Amino acid sequence: MRKFNKALHAGKLITALLISLQFLSGCILYPSLEKPALPPSQKEETTPALLITDSITLETPVIQTGKLFTPIGLLQGESLAIRSSPAANAPIIGSIPATSINIKISGEPQIDEKTTWIMADYNQVQGWVDLNNLAIHEGELPEELIALGQLVLDNLQAYDYNLLVDLIHPDHCLRFSPYSYLSENNLIFCPEQLRDLVSSDEKYVWGEYDGTGNLIFMIFPEYHQNFVYDSNYIKPEIIGFNVEVSSGNAINNIAGVYPGGVMIEYYFSGFDPKYGGLDWRSIRLVFIQDNLTWYLVAIIHGEWTI
């Protein structure tokens, strides 16, 4: 049950009184319907519609000279086509597997209808690829882990946790953290609990909102939408393969909580220029190895904090 907000109730009474006085005086001044923009640190703590959708994403990755790239937005088993010219109907002269890294790009992008093309070099093949299917990456990891991260993201985007159950460690289970710093108050669910969680209408305290200290009190679908898949992470701007690529005040204590663990971070540097990068977002997936098998143990949401 929601808490009764006295301040909001009082504000509504005052507004109603002012409108009544304006009506009696014959001059009604209607308030503006446009809501002022909220800084990222002051986002509203309201209950969203229970609809899991993609957030606004950058149309193309930022082109930076000297950076290395990796494919994004591909289905399992798909490859990124290398074409002889910057056109969708141009002959395919090569392909880049979804788990590839260290791809180099060069030249100026070429725009053909809705596609932005860039010259890429991979395995001694040079040709044109869709820039929207490339992201900057830092660090390196084995293809097995890169593919595992992509598989997790695919299922998070589809809100399909049933397929993730087999990837969760049976003893460490799965931790959910609304912010970068891992706390002893983070909620942890084991595989058998996760199956029921996705459809449960029970509310949990997931932590506290940064800046206000108010409780993050919501059902799991709401938490997923706000603190798990709140951006289109299958097509991020930058990926950190066991490298922290986001920046903020929160301490990264993953190594202390999961010694020997491996992190993959999917990161957006921001969405609205007026915030100057303070609206950055990321998701970190943490894996540990047990008996030569990699398991998912934590899903960590990242954003700017005070």
N, C-alpha and C positions, 0 to 999 in steps of 0.2 A: 504494500500500500504506500502511495506517495505521501511524503510529509506535507502538511498544510503550510503554504508560504504566506505568512502574514503580510510581508512587505508587498508582495504581488497583489494580494487582496485589497490592501489599502490603496495601492496605486490605481486599481480599477475603480474604486469608489470615488477617488478624486477626479479621475477622468470623466466619469459619468456625471458628476456634479458640475464640472466645467461645461460640458456639452449642454446640460440643462439650462445653465445661465446664459449661454450663447443663444440657445433657441428662444428664450424669453426676450432677449434683447433684439431678436430679429437678425442676428449676424452669426452664422455658424461657420467656424473655421475648422475644416476637417483636417485631422492630422495626416502627415505624410505616411503612405503605406510602405515606403522603402525602408528596409531595415539597415542600420549602419553596419559596416563591415566590422567583424570582431577579429582582433589579433589572435594568432594561433594559440596563445597562452590563456585566452579567455573564451574558448569555445563553449557553446551552450551545453549544459548537462541535461538534455532532454531525451525522452525516449524516442528513438527513430522508428520509422516504418520497418517492419520485419521483412525486408526485401534485400537479398544479397546481390548487389550489383557491382559492376566495375566503377571505380572512381575515375575522375578526369585524369588523363595521362598526357605526357608530352607527346606530340605527334612524331617527332624524330629525336634520336639521341643527340646530345651536344657533340659537335665535331671538334676534337682537340688533337692537334698535331702531336705525333709521337706516342699516342696512347695505343693500347692493345685492346682488341675487341673479342667478344664471344657471341654466338647466336642466342636470340631470345624469341619467345612467342611461337615456338615450334611444338608440334605434338610429338609424343613419344615415337621415336623411330624416324621422324622426318629429318630432312636435310635442307640447308639453305642453298638454293640454286645460284650458280655463277653463270652469268649470261655474257654473250659476246658483245652486246651493246646495251645501252640503258633503255630497254623496252621489255615489257612483259611477254611479248611474242618473239623475242630474240632467241636464237639457239642456245641451249644449255651446254656449256663447255666444261663444267665441273660442278662439284657440290661440297658443302661444308657440313659435316655432322653436327647435331645439336649440342654435343658435349665438347666441341672444339674450343681451344683458347689460343691466344697469341696471334690473332688475325690482325694484319696490318692493312690500313686503308690509305689512300692517297688521292690527290687531285681535288677538283671541285665537284660538289654534288650536282646531279642533273635531275630535273623534275620532268616526269612524263605522266600526264594526267594526275592521278592521286598518289603516285609512287615517287619517292626520292631515292635516286640511285647513287652509289658511290663505288669507286674502283677499289677492289680488295685483292690481296695476295694470300693464297692458301695452297700449301703443298706444291709450290712452283707453278700454280695456275693463277693467272691474273685476269680478272673480268669484273663485270658489274653485278652488284648485289643490292637488295632492298635494304636501305639504311635503317628502316623501321624495325628490322629484325636483327639489329646489332646493338650491343651495349658495351660500354667501357668495362673492363674488368681489371682488378688489382689482385695480385697473388695468384697462386696455382693450386689445384687439387686434382686428384685422380678422376678420370672420367666416371668411375663408379659413383663417386660422391656428387659430382655435378649432375648426373642423371637422377640421383636420389632427390636432390634439392628440387629439380624440375618436376619430378613426380609429386612431391609434397605440395608444391605451389599449384599444380593442375587440380589437385583434389581440394585444396583450400578455396580456389576460385569457384569450383563447382559446389562448395559446401558439402562435400562428401567425405565425412570422417570415417565412414565404415571401411573405406579402402586404406585408411591410414592406421587402423588398429594393429595390423601385422607389423607395422614399422616402428611401433612404440616399444620401448624397453619394458619387459615385464616387471622389473623391480624398481627402476628409477621412474618409470611411468612418464607422463607428459606434463611439463610445467607451462603455465600461461602467465606471462608477465606483461602488464600494460605499459611499462616503461623499461628503459635500458638496464637499470640497476636491478639485479635479482635479489628479492627480499625473501625472508623466511615466511612472510605472509602470502606469497604467491600461491595460487591454487594449483594443485597437482592431481591429475586424474589418471588412473590406470586403465588399461585397455577395456576391461569389462565395464567400467564406469562410463567410458567415453561413448559407448554405443547408445546408452540411454540419455546422455547429456544433450545430444544434438536436438532432440525433440522434447526436452523437458521444459516445463513452464515455471520451474523453481528458480527463484532469484538468488544470486550469490554476491558476496562482497569480494570483488576482484582486486581491490586496492583502494587508493585514494587519488582523486584528481589532483594533478600538479597545480600548484598555485592557490587552490581553494581549500584543499584538505577534505572536501566532501567525498563521501563514499561512492565508489563505482559499484552501484547496486543494480544489477540487471540479470536477465536471463541469458543463457549462452548464445542464442542467435544474435542478440543485440551486442554482446561482447565481441562476437566474431566480426560483425560489421564495423564496429568502432575501433577495435584493438587487435584484430588479426588481419583480415583482408580488407583494409580501408583504402587501398589504392591498387592499381592494376599491376601487381608485382611480377606477373609473368613477363611483363615488358618494361623492366626498370631502366633507369638511366645509367646506373653503375652497379656492378656486382663485386662484392669483396669475398674472395675465396680464402677463408680463414684470415681475412684482413678487415679491420674496422674501417669503413669508408665514411660513415656519418660522423658528425661533430656535434658536441653539446656539452652540457654541464654534468650529465649523469655519468657515473663511473661504470666502466665495463668490467664487471667482476665474474665473467663467464669462466675464466681459467681457474678461479678460486673455488667455484661451485662444482665445475665439471673438469677436473684435471685430465688432461689428455683429450679433451673434447675438441671438436672441429666446428667452426661457425661458418655459415654462408649468409652474407648480408645483401639484401636487395634494396636499392636506395634510390630515392628521388630527391634532388637538391632543392626542390620547391616548385610551386605551381602558379603562384600569383606574384608578379614582380614587385607589387607594392609592399610585400612583406620582407623583401630583401633576403630571402632564403630561410626566414624563420618558420616557414610552413613546410619544411622538409619532412619526409616520412621514410621509414624503413621497416623491414621485417627481417629478423634474424632467426635462422634455423640452427639449432645446435644438435650435433650428432656425437654419439660415443660408440666405440667399437667393443664388442664382446664376443669372444670365440669366433673371430674373423668376420663377424656380421655387424653392420652399421645400423644403429637404432636412432630414431628421433627422440630427444628428451626434453626439448624446450622450444617454444615459439614466443619470441620476444618482439614486442612492438616498440618502435623508436620514433620519437618526435622531439621537437624543441621543448625544453623544460626550463623553468625559472631557477 
